[in-house]
Each structure stands twice: as structure tokens, then as C-alpha cells.
Amino acid sequence: MFKTVRDGERALLIDKRGQSMVVDGPQRVSVFRKSFQRLQRVSADQYQYIQFQKADGEVEHMQGPCSMFINPLLVESAVVKQAHSLSANEVLVVYKRDRGDRIVQRRIQYGPTIFTPSADEWLHEFVWHGTDRNNKTKKIPGGLRFTNLRVIPDQFYYNTADVRTKDDALISVKLMLFFELKDIERMLNQTTDPIGDFINAVQADVITFASQMNYDEFIDSSSQLNELKNYPQLMGRSGTIGYEVTKVVFRGYHAGDKLQGLHDHSIEKRAQLKVRMEEEQQKQDLTDSKLCNQQQTSVLRKII
């Protein structure tokens, strides 16, 4: 009995004594008293690599473009994975374990490049606060997972809720933060979630700012929230974790409907009083002018 192994194929023959033989095509082979198995071929393009585990447990990576046949006597499994594409403004944090003394070393891989990790390397996965899909001004823990770290200036929206003024008015302050990563090693050593650190620090600064004045004073002074000097905790923490906060933009505030209604009514009332005062002032000016004219006329008559 014969089997045909086509060109580009590979087969495994095992005889009754357990001896194996690998056959490459094209050829026709006898399978009398032998088991015959066509080997699966796995291939990877230039943006991929093959991760395969040998029968002895060792794992190796083969960078594409490449292909291999899976011999079950030598290879337990083989998986095609995507290589990591890095732009010019991205980096990877790569860890590698030394097989001799088992010390783990860390290095920074800069782009642009197509990076294929070796079998004894793995990548740092960042898990940060991320933007809520239903509300771009809200951050949720663990909402952002990635391996490609951006090293260009970035920004995010954030609303600091439940801020109380000195007269116990409850408001929400709308901000936009601009920042830039300056020291990757410091960031890795000092924090696991920079966005979370920014949020906690800016909340503390805004709460401190608002607690020192009443509601009307806060409204009059709110433009000061555009100045970095009013964010000491944010600036201090950002420097500690290797970031630079370049700008904070105050985008307004939101009060409860009842409080906002009272404030609007107060503004309307003040406007009405101002109009009345201006009207009264005009009437008074007109009266003064008439009296002055009358006095001048009286003086002229006496002279005549």
C-alpha cells in the first residue's frame, strides 16, 4: 500500500517497532505496517510570529515571515501571534528573565518598529482608569488596558463631582487636563495608574479651592481654576510619577437644579434692582437739572 506526499507537504511514518521517519514531498511511500500522518503546516507573515512549545516543555518563538510543520513527536503546540507594531510616539516595556540567575531585567523598546518578543520576554500590560463609554467626563477603574505606551502630549476631560462650598452648596466642576510623560522609569517605579493619581490630586485641589469661599464667591473666582498655581497637589504628584501637567482648563460648573434656580432668580433680581437704580438716578439727574435751570432763571430775573 502506498501514499503520495505532494510537493510542499511533509508526512510522519511510524513502523511497528515505533521508529519514526519524516518524509518530504514530492514522493510516493509505502505505508505497509506503518502509520501515516500528514503534518500540519503553520505559517506567519512579516507582521506575525510562531510561538511553539517543544515536547520537553521549552517554548520558542520564530519570527515571520516563516513556516513550520508540527511534528507531534517534537512539538506539543504551535500558535501564530501578531507582532507588536509601534509608531514613532509609542514604546513597549519589556521584561526578560535571565535563565542563569533568574534575575528579571526591564528595558524600554522604542518605536517605530515591528517588535517580536523572544520566548523568555513578556510585555508590561498597563491597567489604568479609562473613560466611561457612556460619559466621556467620567473615569472608571480598569477601564483602560494596553501595552503600547504613548509618549506624546495627551489630555482628558474630567468632572469633579460633589464639591462643596463654604456655605454648603454642592456643585460639579468641569475640567480638562493636559499632560506629558517625561520619565518612563520614574512612572513605572512610582505608580500603577497615573490617570487615577491625576484624578485624586485634582479632586483634592478643587475641593480645597471651593471650600474657602461661598457659592457666589466661587462663581466670581472660578476663572482662577485655569491657573496651575491653584493645583499644588496635582503638580506635586505629577512630578513624582514622571509626568508634567502643562495646562488645566476650567470648562465651567454645574449646580443642582434647585440651587441653580435660586442663583438665576438672584441674578434676575439683582438685574431688576440695577435697572430701577439706573432709572431713579436718571430721574434724580433730570430733577437736579430742572432745579439748576430754575435757579439760574431766577437769578437772571433778579439781575434784570
C-alpha positions as CSV (number, residue, x, y, z in Angstrom):
1,M,0.0,0.0,0.0
2,F,1.3,3.4,-1.0
3,K,0.6,7.0,-0.1
4,T,1.6,10.1,-2.1
5,V,3.2,13.1,-0.3
6,R,2.8,16.1,-2.6
7,D,5.3,18.8,-3.2
8,G,5.4,21.2,-0.3
9,E,4.0,18.6,2.1
10,R,5.6,16.6,4.9
11,A,4.4,13.4,6.5
12,L,5.3,11.2,9.5
13,L,5.7,7.5,9.2
14,I,5.9,5.2,12.3
15,D,6.6,1.5,11.9
16,K,5.5,-1.4,14.1
17,R,8.7,-1.1,16.2
18,G,7.9,2.6,17.0
19,Q,10.6,4.0,14.8
20,S,9.6,7.2,13.1
21,M,10.6,8.8,9.8
22,V,9.8,12.2,8.3
23,V,9.1,12.2,4.6
24,D,9.1,15.4,2.4
25,G,7.3,15.5,-0.9
26,P,7.1,15.1,-3.7
27,Q,7.3,11.3,-3.4
28,R,5.3,8.1,-3.0
29,V,6.0,6.0,0.0
30,S,5.0,2.5,1.2
31,V,2.8,2.5,4.3
32,F,2.7,-1.3,4.7
33,R,2.6,-2.0,8.5
34,K,3.2,1.7,9.2
35,S,1.1,4.6,10.4
36,F,0.9,7.5,8.1
37,Q,0.2,11.1,9.2
38,R,0.3,14.3,7.2
39,L,1.9,17.1,9.3
40,Q,0.0,20.3,9.7
41,R,1.8,23.4,8.3
42,V,1.8,26.7,10.2
43,S,2.9,29.9,8.6
44,A,3.3,33.5,9.8
45,D,3.7,36.7,7.7
46,Q,6.1,39.6,8.3
47,Y,3.8,41.0,11.0
48,Q,3.4,37.8,12.9
49,Y,5.5,35.1,14.7
50,I,5.0,31.5,15.6
51,Q,5.1,30.5,19.3
52,F,5.6,26.8,19.7
53,Q,6.2,24.5,22.7
54,K,8.5,21.6,22.3
55,A,7.9,18.1,23.8
56,D,10.3,18.8,26.6
57,G,8.3,22.0,27.6
58,E,10.7,24.6,26.2
59,V,9.0,27.4,24.4
60,E,10.5,29.2,21.4
61,H,9.4,32.0,19.0
62,M,10.0,32.0,15.3
63,Q,9.8,35.5,13.7
64,G,7.9,35.8,10.4
65,P,7.8,35.5,7.6
66,C,8.3,31.8,8.3
67,S,6.6,28.4,8.3
68,M,7.0,25.1,10.1
69,F,5.5,21.6,10.2
70,I,4.1,20.5,13.5
71,N,5.7,17.1,14.3
72,P,3.7,15.7,17.3
73,L,6.8,13.8,18.4
74,L,8.8,17.1,18.8
75,V,6.2,19.9,19.1
76,E,3.3,19.9,21.6
77,S,1.6,23.0,20.2
78,A,2.1,26.0,17.8
79,V,0.3,29.3,17.8
80,V,0.5,32.2,15.3
81,K,0.6,35.5,17.1
82,Q,0.6,39.1,16.0
83,A,3.9,41.0,16.4
84,H,3.6,44.4,18.2
85,S,3.5,47.3,15.8
86,L,4.9,50.5,17.3
87,S,4.6,54.0,15.9
88,A,7.2,56.7,16.4
89,N,5.4,58.0,19.5
90,E,5.0,54.7,21.3
91,V,7.1,52.4,23.5
92,L,6.9,48.9,25.0
93,V,8.0,48.0,28.4
94,V,9.7,44.6,28.1
95,Y,10.7,42.2,30.9
96,K,13.2,39.4,30.4
97,R,14.3,36.7,32.9
98,D,17.9,35.6,32.9
99,R,18.0,31.8,32.8
100,G,21.1,31.5,34.9
101,D,20.5,33.6,38.0
102,R,16.7,34.1,37.3
103,I,17.0,37.9,37.6
104,V,14.3,39.8,35.8
105,Q,15.5,42.8,33.8
106,R,13.4,45.6,32.3
107,R,14.1,47.6,29.2
108,I,12.2,50.1,27.0
109,Q,11.6,49.3,23.4
110,Y,11.1,52.5,21.3
111,G,9.2,52.8,18.0
112,P,8.8,52.9,15.1
113,T,9.3,49.1,14.7
114,I,7.7,45.7,14.5
115,F,8.6,44.0,17.8
116,T,8.7,40.3,18.3
117,P,9.4,39.2,21.8
118,S,11.8,36.3,22.5
119,A,10.5,33.2,24.4
120,D,11.9,34.5,27.7
121,E,10.4,38.0,27.3
122,W,7.0,39.4,28.2
123,L,5.3,42.8,28.0
124,H,4.1,45.1,30.7
125,E,0.3,45.5,30.5
126,F,-0.9,48.8,31.8
127,V,-4.3,48.9,33.6
128,W,-5.4,52.5,34.2
129,H,-8.6,54.5,34.8
130,G,-10.4,54.7,31.5
131,T,-13.1,56.8,30.0
132,D,-16.7,55.6,30.6
133,R,-18.3,54.8,27.2
134,N,-21.5,56.5,28.3
135,N,-19.8,59.6,29.7
136,K,-16.6,61.0,28.4
137,T,-16.1,63.1,31.6
138,K,-16.2,60.1,33.9
139,K,-13.3,57.7,34.6
140,I,-13.7,54.1,35.7
141,P,-11.0,51.9,37.4
142,G,-9.5,49.4,35.0
143,G,-11.3,50.9,32.0
144,L,-8.1,51.2,30.0
145,R,-5.8,48.2,29.2
146,F,-2.9,48.5,26.8
147,T,0.7,47.5,26.1
148,N,1.7,50.3,23.7
149,L,2.6,53.3,25.9
150,R,2.1,56.7,24.2
151,V,4.9,59.3,24.9
152,I,3.3,62.3,23.3
153,P,1.3,65.1,25.0
154,D,-2.2,63.9,25.8
155,Q,-5.3,65.2,27.6
156,F,-8.6,64.1,29.1
157,Y,-11.9,65.5,30.3
158,Y,-12.9,65.1,33.9
159,N,-15.8,66.4,36.1
160,T,-15.0,66.8,39.7
161,A,-18.4,66.0,41.4
162,D,-19.7,66.7,44.9
163,V,-17.7,69.8,45.5
164,R,-19.0,71.8,48.5
165,T,-18.5,75.5,49.0
166,K,-18.2,77.2,52.4
167,D,-22.0,77.8,52.5
168,D,-22.6,74.1,51.8
169,A,-23.6,74.5,48.1
170,L,-23.0,71.3,46.1
171,I,-21.5,71.7,42.6
172,S,-19.7,69.8,39.9
173,V,-16.6,71.4,38.4
174,K,-15.7,70.6,34.8
175,L,-12.0,70.4,33.8
176,M,-9.7,69.4,31.0
177,L,-6.2,68.3,31.9
178,F,-3.2,68.4,29.5
179,F,-0.1,66.3,30.4
180,E,3.0,64.7,29.0
181,L,5.1,61.8,30.1
182,K,8.7,62.9,30.8
183,D,10.3,60.0,32.7
184,I,9.2,56.4,31.9
185,E,11.3,54.7,34.5
186,R,10.0,57.0,37.3
187,M,6.4,56.4,36.2
188,L,7.0,52.6,36.3
189,N,8.6,52.8,39.8
190,Q,6.2,55.3,41.4
191,T,2.7,54.4,40.2
192,T,0.5,51.8,38.6
193,D,-2.2,54.2,37.4
194,P,-1.2,57.8,36.6
195,I,-4.7,58.7,35.5
196,G,-6.0,57.6,38.9
197,D,-3.3,59.7,40.6
198,F,-4.3,62.8,38.5
199,I,-8.0,62.4,39.4
200,N,-7.3,62.0,43.1
201,A,-5.0,65.0,43.2
202,V,-7.2,67.3,41.1
203,Q,-10.2,66.4,43.3
204,A,-8.3,67.4,46.4
205,D,-7.2,70.7,44.9
206,V,-10.7,71.7,43.6
207,I,-12.3,70.7,46.9
208,T,-9.8,72.8,48.8
209,F,-10.3,75.7,46.5
210,A,-14.1,75.7,46.7
211,S,-14.2,75.1,50.5
212,Q,-12.6,78.5,51.1
213,M,-15.5,80.6,49.6
214,N,-19.2,80.7,49.4
215,Y,-21.2,79.9,46.3
216,D,-21.2,83.5,44.9
217,E,-17.6,84.0,45.6
218,F,-16.7,80.7,43.9
219,I,-18.6,81.8,40.8
220,D,-16.7,85.2,40.8
221,S,-13.3,83.4,41.3
222,S,-13.9,80.3,39.2
223,S,-11.6,81.7,36.4
224,Q,-8.7,81.1,38.7
225,L,-9.1,77.4,38.2
226,N,-7.3,77.9,34.8
227,E,-4.1,78.7,36.7
228,L,-1.7,75.9,37.6
229,K,-0.8,77.5,40.9
230,N,-4.2,76.5,42.3
231,Y,-3.4,72.8,41.8
232,P,-0.4,72.2,44.2
233,Q,-1.2,68.6,44.9
234,L,-1.7,67.8,41.2
235,M,1.6,69.5,40.2
236,G,3.4,67.7,43.1
237,R,2.1,64.3,42.3
238,S,2.6,64.6,38.6
239,G,6.2,65.4,39.1
240,T,6.7,62.5,41.5
241,I,5.4,60.0,38.9
242,G,7.4,61.3,35.9
243,Y,4.7,63.5,34.3
244,E,4.3,67.2,33.6
245,V,0.9,68.8,33.7
246,T,1.1,71.6,31.2
247,K,-2.4,73.1,31.4
248,V,-5.7,72.7,33.3
249,V,-8.7,74.3,31.6
250,F,-11.8,75.2,33.6
251,R,-14.8,74.3,31.4
252,G,-17.5,75.6,33.7
253,Y,-19.5,74.2,36.6
254,H,-22.9,72.6,37.2
255,A,-25.1,73.0,40.2
256,G,-28.3,71.2,41.2
257,D,-31.4,72.4,39.5
258,K,-32.8,73.9,42.8
259,L,-29.6,75.7,43.6
260,Q,-29.2,76.9,40.0
261,G,-32.8,78.2,40.0
262,L,-32.2,80.2,43.2
263,H,-29.0,81.6,41.7
264,D,-30.7,82.5,38.4
265,H,-33.5,84.1,40.4
266,S,-31.0,86.1,42.5
267,I,-29.3,87.3,39.3
268,E,-32.6,88.3,37.8
269,K,-33.5,90.2,41.0
270,R,-30.2,92.0,41.1
271,A,-30.6,93.0,37.4
272,Q,-34.0,94.4,38.1
273,L,-32.7,96.4,41.1
274,K,-29.9,97.7,39.0
275,V,-32.3,98.8,36.3
276,R,-34.5,100.5,38.9
277,M,-31.5,102.3,40.4
278,E,-30.4,103.5,37.0
279,E,-34.0,104.8,36.4
280,E,-34.1,106.5,39.7
281,Q,-30.7,108.0,39.1
282,Q,-31.8,109.3,35.7
283,K,-34.9,110.8,37.3
284,Q,-32.8,112.4,40.0
285,D,-30.4,113.8,37.4
286,L,-33.3,115.2,35.5
287,T,-34.8,116.8,38.7
288,D,-31.4,118.3,39.6
289,S,-31.1,119.7,36.1
290,K,-34.5,121.3,36.3
291,L,-33.8,122.8,39.7
292,C,-30.5,124.2,38.5
293,N,-32.2,125.7,35.4
294,Q,-34.9,127.3,37.6
295,Q,-32.3,128.8,40.0
296,Q,-30.3,130.2,37.0
297,T,-33.5,131.7,35.6
298,S,-34.5,133.2,39.0
299,V,-31.0,134.8,39.4
300,L,-31.2,136.3,35.9
301,R,-34.7,137.8,36.6
302,K,-33.4,139.5,39.8
303,I,-30.5,141.0,37.9
304,I,-32.7,142.3,35.2
